[in-house]
Structures are given as C-alpha cells and as structure tokens.
C-alpha cells in the first residue's frame, strides 16, 4: 500500500479544486491518473468550444459551480422567467420532498424526482462540494461571506 495525493480539477464537483488523499496500491493510483487525464481532454475541448453566456458567468461565480455544471443547468433549465420563485424552480427540478396529507396529518417523503435527472445530479454534486467546504474546516476563509454576498445580489 502506498499513499498518494491526487489533485482533481473542475471535473469533480464543479469548480472546486481540491486534493484527495488515498491509500491504494501502485496500480490503483496509476489507473486514477490515467482516468484523470482521459477526463481532462474532452473537458478542455468543451471549454474551448463554449460560447460566452452571462447566465453561465453568473452561475460560475457561485462557489462550488464550475463551467460544466453551469452549462448543464443553463441547458436543462433554459429560461427561468416562468418560475416566479426559487421554490417553484425546485419543484420543477424535483428536489423538494413529496407530501401526503390526511386530515390534519402531513407526511413528508423523499424528493419527487419530477424534473430532469441531469439537474438533480449537478445540484447533488454542488451540495456535496458545499458541505465538504463547510465541514472540511474552511469556515475561516471567507467562504460564507462570499456566499452571502452572491445571494444578496
């Protein structure tokens, strides 16, 4: 067994650039490095061909959302003007809990999964990235202040 630190780019959880420390044998580490290089080639081509878009620029300003995540969200959601509130957009995307009522009893279930799966996958990746930043000890680096500043816009 050997220990290795692998640097991952924007292909993992959007724009987050972190390091993953793993204990693996030499073959596993070599395989991870090969996979990482295979992912970076098509990602670079997508970046090269991407046209500038103000919606994508606004999304990539949010910590945890990279170019590919922003492009996926913009292409899947499209025009957000039909959604009067963020809650309605979340309902369309299927990331709100289901709810069943019976008289005065309300039961909340799993997410409804009503919308496109690609949107849910991107949002789940962003959630994992944000959670790891908060729990991972980056509370003192101004991350929360940056999120508050973006939300205030």
Beta strands, then each sheet from edge to edge (+ up, - down):
strand 1: 2-8
strand 2: 18-24
strand 3: 97-102
strand 4: 105-111
sheet 1: 1+ 2-
sheet 2: 3+ 4-
end
